[in-house]
């Protein structure tokens, strides 16, 4: 028939009117009873036959109770089937047979049973977890069922459930929510008999990747439970609950060190200032965080102590409402009695191994939560404001089997500053000498150093000194007060707002300063003249970024200035006279034209000569300056700006005659200067500044050269190289 029946037990009460027996189908197919009977054979006497009139169906693994007696009112609660109104059993020793169509299906003998044997037993359950208890991992659950005696069960199942409880707000305005986000079911076994003793089974659960780890914090609890259900027929079922902690995923901390300062301007005045360094900002649980702190202005500030705290903040967001919950781990760093200026004071913090790492959960049922960590360092002072550092940390779950990696904190204070400047000098191809950076070239020098301004604020400056002046009449100053008005607008808003620029020609100034002021940062300041430029930013070069950016900007401009000077355009007022100056450059030996200053230098008659434009204070050309280099005697050095030639009486007679002829050929007043470098002639000869198309334009170059030759002939009389006393 495909079904194996078994008579589980025969229970006889003291009252013979109530009797029953249990049938269990242990096969794999239903048992259909259509023509069945029960035969009871007592030890003495004739067998008794009772026919079961109504058919019944017994499913596999199920139990049916057959009741006999005068009534079933007092029969136990459960599934039963009344087949007889009379008592069948005579007592212990009766053989009971179940017949189906005259064939025996199963049989048993009535045995004496104690009251304890009549009561079914609920097994004890224990669970041992193994495997990867992390999101995306597989959990192996070894289920142990211990029974005192054999017991039949309908099924044994296991169910892994995940739920969270979140709360936002406080008091009457608080709002909470409990939600089950995970339910995984597994069948351990079907209908079977659990033997006496210990029975072990294993089930596996795959935790989803997006499942959050277990958390137990204020306002947030994420829990996982494993429920074991043993279905016992005709008896209370066994339920067992076990907590399943889901761990945070493993991660490796990066090695990015960090150096922080309390003020980017550096230590200024007499106030407190500190530097802080950490070996890393990502740290694994159970490891140590190394750091160091350096204090400045120790002569003026009394530092009490340094308080450190690891602070965890978990935020719960529920719809449009959120709440922050904080937890702190406090540490205290003892300071030396007399701290040394800029000396690094090391410290080390050890994180607990069971610390909840940084985590951001995915949104589930309109609820989301975050776990963030930060290191708070507070430097306490006596009479000044306390310094505070708030550094975000990323705490990752470390591997307990792997020893934590110990890293040293980067250098700070005087040692860090020296290492930083040496590194920047190497990268920017500069020389580090006596605490400042230098670069020497044929066309100028660069010096980067720390200086203090009038208000005792520390500045980082880059000074550029040129070997040859620009000749632009350049004057750049910080714009404040009345200095905000006037000057040239160079078309760089961030630069023009903070600076007042004066000079001969705005186009020339913009062309030469463009590599320096392009993408001008708001914090930069520039003071410039024809001979030197000074870049400055607040701070003392304590950070790599500002120091390296300043060095690179200044060095790039210094390297490009020769090319810029060769290609700078002529001033707008003299642009139509460019051909005259190029002609003059070709007439002089080894002639060289400076387009910015509008000056030609070369050799004539064996002497160094130069011709340049003389500018007025308003930036307009007002004449020419002719210079012939020599070494006049000290007694002959003077300045002559017109008037009676009697003022030149101390000069030799031949020199006075040549000066008189030279000045007679000039248009307008002139100035003659004799100094230790040679003879200089300033004259506003307007025809020489006219347009190139003027009829006299060709002759002006010859006249300028003739005047230079006349000055060259004058020099031997001033140097004592001619005359009767030679």
C-alpha positions in Angstrom: 0.0 0.0 0.0 3.0 2.3 0.1 2.4 3.1 3.8 4.1 1.7 6.9 1.8 2.0 10.0 2.8 1.6 13.6 0.7 1.6 16.7 2.5 4.1 18.9 0.9 3.5 22.2 -2.2 2.0 23.8 -3.5 4.0 26.7 -6.1 2.4 29.1 -7.6 4.5 31.9 -8.9 3.2 35.1 -12.4 3.7 33.7 -12.8 1.0 31.0 -15.3 3.2 29.2 -12.4 5.4 27.9 -9.7 3.7 25.9 -7.6 4.7 22.9 -4.7 3.8 20.7 -2.5 5.9 18.4 -1.6 5.0 14.8 1.3 6.8 13.0 2.0 6.6 9.3 5.8 6.2 8.9 5.6 5.6 5.1 5.8 8.0 2.3 2.3 7.7 1.0 -1.1 8.3 2.6 -2.8 5.3 4.3 -6.5 5.0 3.2 -8.5 2.8 5.5 -11.7 1.6 3.8 -12.2 -1.9 5.3 -10.3 -2.1 8.5 -10.8 -3.8 11.8 -9.1 -4.2 15.1 -8.4 -7.6 16.7 -7.6 -7.8 20.4 -6.3 -11.2 21.6 -6.2 -11.4 25.4 -3.8 -13.9 27.1 -6.9 -15.9 28.0 -10.1 -16.1 26.2 -11.3 -15.6 22.7 -10.2 -12.8 20.4 -12.5 -9.8 20.0 -13.1 -8.3 16.6 -14.2 -4.7 16.1 -14.8 -3.3 12.6 -14.0 0.3 11.8 -17.0 1.3 9.8 -16.1 4.7 8.5 -13.1 5.1 6.3 -10.2 7.4 7.3 -7.0 8.8 5.7 -3.8 9.0 7.5 -1.2 11.3 5.9 2.6 10.4 6.0 4.1 11.5 9.3 0.8 12.1 10.9 -0.9 10.5 13.9 -4.5 9.4 14.4 -6.0 8.5 17.8 -8.6 5.7 17.8 -10.9 6.0 20.7 -13.2 3.3 22.1 -15.7 3.6 24.9 -19.2 4.7 25.6 -18.4 8.3 24.7 -15.7 10.6 23.7 -16.6 13.6 25.9 -13.7 12.9 28.2 -11.2 11.9 25.5 -8.0 13.9 25.3 -8.0 17.0 23.1 -6.4 16.2 19.8 -7.1 14.5 16.5 -9.1 11.3 17.3 -11.4 9.0 15.6 -14.3 7.1 17.5 -14.6 3.6 16.2 -16.3 1.7 19.0 -18.8 2.3 21.8 -17.6 -0.7 23.9 -14.4 -1.4 25.8 -12.0 -3.6 23.9 -8.9 -4.1 26.0 -8.8 -6.5 29.0 -5.5 -5.4 30.3 -1.7 -6.0 30.1 -0.7 -8.7 27.7 -3.4 -8.1 25.1 -2.1 -8.4 21.5 -3.6 -5.7 19.3 -3.7 -6.2 15.6 -4.8 -3.7 12.9 -6.3 -5.6 9.9 -6.9 -4.2 6.5 -9.0 -6.4 4.2 -8.2 -9.5 6.3 -4.5 -8.8 6.2 -2.5 -7.7 9.2 -1.0 -4.2 8.8 0.6 -3.8 12.2 0.4 -5.2 15.8 1.6 -4.5 19.3 1.3 -5.8 22.8 -0.1 -3.9 25.7 2.7 -3.3 28.2 2.5 -1.9 31.7 3.5 1.8 31.7 4.2 4.2 34.5 2.7 7.6 34.8 6.1 9.2 33.7 6.1 7.1 30.5 2.7 8.5 29.6 4.1 12.0 29.5 5.9 13.0 26.3 9.4 14.7 26.6 10.4 18.1 25.1 14.0 17.9 24.0 16.7 20.4 25.0 18.3 22.4 22.1 21.7 24.1 21.8 23.3 25.8 18.9 26.9 26.4 17.9 27.6 29.0 15.2 30.5 29.0 12.8 31.3 30.3 9.4 31.5 33.9 8.2 29.1 35.9 10.4 29.4 39.1 8.3 27.2 40.7 5.6 27.5 38.6 2.5 28.9 35.6 4.4 27.5 32.1 5.1 26.6 31.1 8.7 26.8 27.4 9.7 24.5 26.5 12.6 25.2 23.1 14.3 21.9 22.3 16.1 22.2 19.8 19.0 18.9 18.1 20.2 19.2 16.2 23.5 16.3 13.8 24.5 15.9 11.6 27.6 13.9 9.1 25.6 12.8 8.7 22.0 10.2 11.1 20.8 8.3 11.4 17.6 8.3 14.9 16.0 6.5 16.2 13.0 9.3 18.6 12.0 12.4 20.5 13.2 13.0 23.9 11.5 15.3 26.9 12.0 14.6 30.5 11.1 17.1 33.4 11.1 15.4 36.8 11.7 16.9 40.3 11.6 15.1 43.3 13.0 16.0 46.8 14.2 14.6 49.2 16.8 15.2 52.9 16.2 14.1 56.0 18.2 14.4 59.7 17.4 13.6 62.6 19.7 13.1 62.5 23.4 10.3 62.7 25.9 6.8 63.1 24.6 8.1 64.1 21.2 10.0 60.9 20.6 9.1 58.5 17.9 10.2 54.9 17.7 9.9 52.1 15.1 10.5 48.4 15.1 10.9 46.6 11.8 11.8 43.1 10.7 13.9 43.3 7.6 15.2 39.7 7.3 13.6 36.2 7.6 15.4 33.1 6.4 13.9 29.7 6.9 15.6 26.3 6.8 14.1 22.8 7.4 16.3 20.7 9.7 14.3 17.4 9.4 10.8 16.2 8.6 8.6 13.8 10.4 10.8 11.3 12.2 11.6 9.9 15.6 14.4 11.5 17.6 16.3 8.8 19.3 17.3 8.9 22.9 20.5 10.9 23.5 22.1 13.6 21.4 21.2 14.3 17.8 23.1 16.9 15.7 22.1 18.6 12.5 23.6 21.4 10.5 21.9 24.2 8.6 23.3 27.1 6.6 22.2 30.7 6.1 23.5 33.2 3.5 23.4 36.7 5.0 22.6 39.3 2.3 25.3 41.8 1.4 23.1 44.8 2.3 22.2 43.4 5.7 23.5 45.7 8.5 25.7 44.4 11.3 24.5 44.0 14.9 24.4 47.3 16.8 23.4 48.0 20.4 23.5 51.7 21.1 21.3 54.4 22.5 18.4 55.0 20.1 19.4 52.1 17.8 19.4 48.3 18.2 20.0 45.9 15.3 19.6 42.3 16.4 19.6 38.9 14.7 18.0 35.8 16.3 18.0 32.1 15.4 14.7 30.3 16.3 14.6 26.5 16.5 11.1 25.0 16.4 10.5 21.4 17.2 6.9 20.3 16.3 5.8 17.5 18.7 2.5 15.9 18.0 -0.1 16.0 20.7 2.3 18.0 23.0 3.5 21.5 23.4 6.2 22.4 20.8 9.7 23.3 21.8 10.9 26.8 20.8 14.4 28.0 21.4 15.8 31.5 20.6 19.5 32.3 20.2 21.2 35.6 19.5 23.3 35.6 16.3 25.8 38.6 16.3 26.5 39.8 12.8 29.9 41.3 12.7 31.2 44.3 10.8 33.0 43.6 7.6 36.8 43.5 7.8 38.8 46.4 6.3 42.4 47.6 6.2 43.3 51.1 7.5 45.2 53.3 5.1 48.6 54.9 6.0 47.8 58.5 5.3 49.4 60.7 8.0 48.1 64.1 8.9 49.6 67.3 10.3 47.3 70.0 11.7 47.9 73.5 13.1 45.7 75.6 15.3 46.1 78.6 13.1 47.2 78.7 9.4 48.9 82.0 10.0 51.4 80.3 12.4 52.4 81.4 15.9 51.9 85.2 16.0 51.8 87.6 18.9 51.9 86.1 22.4 48.9 83.8 22.1 48.8 80.0 22.2 49.6 78.0 19.2 50.0 74.2 18.7 50.7 71.7 16.0 49.3 68.2 16.0 50.3 65.1 14.0 48.7 61.7 13.7 50.2 58.6 12.1 46.9 58.0 10.3 43.3 59.0 10.2 42.1 55.5 9.5 42.6 53.0 12.3 41.5 49.5 12.9 39.9 48.3 16.1 42.3 46.9 18.7 45.2 48.9 17.4 47.0 52.0 18.6 46.9 55.5 17.2 50.3 57.3 17.5 50.5 61.1 17.5 52.4 64.0 18.7 51.7 67.6 19.7 54.1 70.7 19.8 53.4 73.9 21.7 54.6 77.4 20.9 54.9 80.7 22.8 55.6 78.8 26.0 57.2 81.8 27.6 54.0 83.8 27.4 51.3 81.0 27.7 50.9 78.6 30.6 49.7 75.3 29.2 47.9 73.2 31.7 47.1 69.8 30.0 46.1 68.2 26.8 42.7 66.4 26.9 42.0 63.8 24.2 38.7 62.1 23.5 37.6 59.5 21.0 34.0 60.4 20.2 31.4 58.3 18.5 28.4 59.9 17.0 25.6 57.7 15.6 22.8 59.5 13.8 19.4 58.0 13.3 17.3 59.4 10.5 13.6 58.5 10.3 11.7 60.2 7.6 12.2 64.0 8.1 13.4 63.6 11.7 16.8 62.7 13.0 18.7 62.4 16.3 22.4 62.3 17.2 23.7 60.2 20.0 27.3 60.5 21.4 29.7 58.3 23.2 33.2 59.3 24.4 36.4 57.6 25.5 38.5 60.2 27.4 42.3 60.3 27.7 44.6 62.9 29.3 48.2 63.8 28.2 50.5 65.1 30.9 52.7 67.9 29.9 56.3 68.6 31.0 56.8 71.1 33.8 58.6 73.4 31.4 57.8 72.5 27.8 60.3 73.4 25.1 59.3 75.7 22.3 58.3 73.6 19.3 59.4 70.3 20.9 57.2 67.3 19.9 55.3 65.6 22.8 54.4 62.0 21.6 51.2 60.1 22.7 49.5 56.9 21.8 45.8 55.8 22.1 44.7 52.2 22.1 41.3 51.5 20.7 39.1 48.7 22.2 38.9 45.6 20.1 35.0 45.5 20.4 34.5 49.0 19.1 31.8 49.6 16.6 33.6 50.9 13.4 32.5 53.7 11.1 29.4 52.6 9.2 26.7 54.0 6.9 23.6 51.8 6.6 21.4 51.7 3.5 17.9 53.1 3.9 15.4 50.5 5.1 11.7 51.3 5.5 12.3 55.0 5.6 15.0 54.6 8.3 18.7 55.1 8.0 21.6 55.4 10.5 25.3 56.5 10.5 28.2 55.8 12.8 31.0 58.3 12.7 34.2 58.7 14.8 36.4 61.7 15.6 39.4 62.6 17.7 38.9 65.7 19.8 42.1 67.3 21.2 41.8 70.2 23.6 44.8 72.1 24.7 43.9 73.8 28.0 45.6 77.1 29.0 45.5 79.2 32.1 44.5 82.7 30.9 44.1 82.3 27.1 41.5 80.6 25.1 41.8 76.8 24.8 42.9 75.3 21.5 40.7 72.6 20.0 41.3 70.1 17.2 38.4 68.1 15.8 39.8 65.4 13.5 37.4 63.0 11.7 38.6 59.4 12.0 37.6 56.3 10.1 37.5 53.3 12.3 37.6 50.0 10.5 37.1 46.4 11.8 40.5 44.9 12.1 41.4 41.2 11.9 42.0 39.8 15.4 44.3 37.1 13.9 46.6 39.7 12.4 48.7 41.8 14.7 48.0 45.6 14.3 50.5 47.6 12.3 52.2 50.3 14.4 53.1 53.5 12.6 55.0 56.5 14.0 53.5 59.9 13.8 55.0 62.4 11.4 57.4 64.9 12.7 56.1 68.3 14.0 57.5 71.4 15.6 61.0 72.5 14.7 62.0 69.1 13.3 59.0 68.9 11.1 59.6 72.4 9.8 63.2 71.6 8.9 62.1 68.4 7.1 59.3 70.2 5.3 61.5 73.1 4.1 64.2 70.6 3.0 61.7 68.6 1.1 60.3 71.7 -0.7 63.8 72.9 -1.5 64.6 69.6 -3.2 61.3 69.5 -5.2 61.6 73.2 -6.3 65.3 73.1 -7.0 66.2 75.6 -4.3 69.0 75.9 -1.8 68.2 75.7 2.0 70.5 78.0 3.9 70.2 79.3 7.4 66.4 78.5 7.6 65.5 80.1 4.3 65.3 79.1 0.6 67.5 80.7 -2.0 67.8 80.6 -5.8 70.5 82.6 -7.7 70.4 83.2 -11.4 72.1 85.5 -13.9 69.0 87.7 -14.0 68.0 87.8 -10.3 67.8 86.1 -6.9 64.9 84.5 -5.0 64.7 84.3 -1.2 61.9 82.6 0.6 61.8 83.1 4.4 59.6 83.8 7.4 59.1 87.3 8.6 56.9 89.2 11.0 54.8 92.2 10.0 54.2 95.4 12.0 51.4 93.7 14.0 53.7 90.8 14.9 51.9 88.4 12.6 54.0 85.7 10.9 54.3 86.0 7.2 55.8 83.7 4.5 57.5 85.9 2.0 59.2 85.4 -1.4 61.5 88.3 -2.4 62.7 88.6 -6.0 65.6 90.9 -6.6 66.4 91.6 -10.3 69.9 92.0 -11.6 68.7 94.7 -14.0 65.7 97.0 -13.1 62.6 96.7 -15.1 62.4 100.4 -16.0 58.7 100.5 -15.9 58.4 103.0 -13.1 56.6 100.1 -11.3 55.1 100.7 -7.9 52.7 98.1 -6.4 51.4 98.4 -2.9 48.5 97.0 -0.9 45.3 98.9 -1.4 43.9 100.3 1.8 42.5 103.7 2.8 43.3 106.3 0.2 45.4 103.9 -1.7 42.3 102.3 -3.1 41.9 105.2 -5.6 44.0 105.7 -8.8 46.5 103.5 -10.4 46.1 101.0 -13.3 43.5 98.3 -13.6 45.2 95.1 -14.8 42.0 93.1 -15.4 42.5 90.5 -12.7 39.7 91.2 -10.1 41.2 89.2 -7.3 44.5 91.2 -7.7 43.0 94.6 -8.5 40.8 94.6 -5.4 43.8 94.4 -3.0 46.5 96.3 -4.8 47.3 99.8 -6.1 49.5 99.6 -9.3 51.3 102.6 -10.7 53.8 102.7 -13.7 54.5 104.1 -17.1 52.3 101.8 -19.2 49.5 99.5 -18.0 50.0 97.1 -21.0 53.7 96.6 -20.2 53.0 96.0 -16.5 50.3 93.5 -17.2 52.5 91.7 -19.8 55.4 91.3 -17.4 53.4 90.5 -14.3 50.9 88.2 -16.0 52.8 84.9 -15.1 52.9 86.1 -11.5 49.3 87.3 -11.0 47.3 84.9 -13.1 44.9 82.9 -10.9 45.8 85.2 -8.0 44.8 83.8 -4.6 42.9 86.2 -2.3 45.4 85.6 0.5 48.4 86.7 -1.5 49.9 90.2 -1.3 52.4 91.9 -3.6 54.8 94.8 -3.1 56.9 95.6 -6.1 59.2 98.2 -7.7 61.5 98.1 -10.7 64.3 96.5 -8.6 62.5 94.0 -6.5 59.2 92.2 -5.9 57.9 90.8 -2.6 55.2 88.1 -2.4 53.7 87.4 1.0 51.0 85.2 2.5 49.8 84.8 6.1 51.5 82.0 7.9 55.0 80.9 8.6 55.4 78.1 6.1 54.2 75.4 8.4 52.2 73.6 5.7 53.6 72.1 2.5 50.8 73.3 0.2 51.1 77.1 0.7 54.9 76.9 0.9 55.4 74.9 -2.2 52.8 77.0 -4.1 54.5 80.2 -3.2 58.0 78.9 -4.2 56.7 77.6 -7.5 54.9 80.8 -8.4 58.0 83.0 -7.6 60.5 80.6 -9.2 58.4 80.3 -12.4 58.2 84.1 -12.8 61.9 84.5 -12.2 62.8 81.9 -14.8 60.4 83.5 -17.4 61.3 87.1 -16.9 64.2 87.2 -19.5 61.9 86.0 -22.2 59.2 88.4 -21.1 61.5 91.4 -21.1 62.6 90.6 -24.7 59.1 90.4 -26.0 57.4 93.1 -23.9 55.6 95.7 -26.1 56.7 99.3 -26.4 54.9 101.8 -24.3 51.8 103.1 -26.0 53.1 106.7 -26.0 56.3 105.6 -27.9 55.0 102.7 -30.0 55.2 104.7 -33.2 58.9 105.4 -32.5 59.9 101.7 -32.2 61.7 101.9 -35.6 63.9 104.8 -34.4 65.0 102.7 -31.3 65.7 99.6 -33.4 67.8 101.8 -35.8 69.7 103.1 -32.8 70.3 99.6 -31.5 71.9 98.7 -34.9 74.2 101.7 -35.0 75.8 101.1 -31.6 78.4 98.4 -31.2 76.9 95.3 -29.4 73.7 97.3 -29.2 71.0 95.9 -27.0 67.4 97.3 -26.7 65.4 97.0 -23.5 61.8 97.3 -24.7 60.4 97.7 -21.3 62.5 100.6 -20.1 62.9 101.9 -23.7 66.7 102.0 -23.3 69.5 101.1 -25.8 73.0 100.2 -24.5 76.1 99.5 -26.5 79.7 100.7 -27.2 80.8 103.9 -29.0 84.4 105.1 -29.3 85.6 102.4 -26.9 83.2 103.4 -24.1 79.9 102.0 -22.8 77.0 104.3 -23.7 73.3 104.1 -23.2 70.3 106.1 -24.4 67.0 105.9 -22.5 63.7 107.7 -22.3 63.2 110.0 -19.3 59.8 109.8 -17.7 57.8 112.3 -15.8 56.1 111.6 -12.5 52.8 111.2 -14.3 54.2 108.5 -16.5 54.7 110.5 -19.7 57.9 110.7 -21.7 59.6 114.0 -21.3 63.0 113.6 -22.9 66.2 111.5 -23.4 68.9 110.4 -21.0 72.3 109.9 -22.5 75.0 108.2 -20.5 78.7 107.6 -21.2 80.4 105.5 -18.6 83.7 106.6 -17.2 85.5 107.5 -13.9 85.6 111.3 -13.5 87.8 112.7 -10.7 86.0 113.4 -7.5 86.7 117.1 -7.7 84.9 117.3 -11.1 81.7 115.6 -10.0 78.8 118.0 -10.1 75.2 118.6 -11.3 74.5 121.4 -13.8 70.9 122.3 -14.8 71.4 125.5 -16.9 72.3 129.0 -16.0 75.7 130.7 -16.0 78.6 128.5 -17.2 80.6 130.2 -14.4 79.3 127.4 -12.1 81.6 125.1 -14.1 84.7 127.1 -13.2 86.4 124.2 -11.4 86.4 122.1 -14.5 89.2 122.3 -17.0 88.9 125.0 -19.7 88.7 122.4 -22.5 85.9 120.6 -20.7 83.9 123.9 -20.2 84.2 124.7 -23.9 82.9 121.3 -25.0 80.1 121.5 -22.5 79.1 124.9 -23.9 79.0 123.7 -27.5 77.0 120.6 -26.4 74.4 122.6 -24.5 74.1 125.2 -27.3 72.8 122.6 -29.7 69.9 121.5 -27.5 66.3 122.7 -27.6 65.1 123.7 -24.2 66.7 123.4 -20.7 69.0 120.4 -20.1 70.7 118.8 -17.1 74.2 117.6 -17.0 75.3 115.2 -14.2 78.9 114.1 -13.6 79.3 111.4 -11.0 81.6 108.4 -10.3 80.0 106.3 -13.0 80.3 108.8 -15.9 78.6 111.7 -17.6 74.8 111.9 -17.9 72.8 114.3 -20.1 69.1 114.8 -19.6 67.4 117.0 -22.2 63.8 117.4 -23.4 64.6 117.4 -27.1 61.1 117.2 -28.4 61.9 116.6 -32.1 63.5 113.3 -31.2 60.2 112.1 -29.6 58.0 113.0 -32.6 56.3 110.4 -34.8 58.3 108.3 -37.2 56.7 110.0 -40.1 58.2 113.4 -39.2 60.5 114.9 -41.8 63.3 115.2 -39.2 62.9 111.6 -38.0 65.9 110.3 -39.8 68.3 112.9 -38.6 67.4 112.5 -34.9 69.3 109.2 -34.5 72.5 110.8 -35.9 72.2 113.8 -33.5 71.8 111.4 -30.5 74.9 109.5 -31.5 76.8 112.8 -32.1 75.9 113.9 -28.5 77.1 110.6 -27.1 80.3 111.0 -29.0 80.7 114.6 -27.6 80.2 113.2 -24.1 82.8 110.6 -24.8 85.3 113.3 -25.9 84.5 115.2 -22.7 85.4 112.3 -20.3 89.2 112.3 -20.8 89.4 115.9 -19.5 87.3 114.9 -16.4 89.4 111.8 -15.7 92.7 113.7 -15.7 94.0 112.0 -18.9 94.6 115.3 -20.9 95.8 118.9 -20.4 99.2 120.4 -19.5 99.5 118.5 -16.2 99.0 115.1 -17.6 
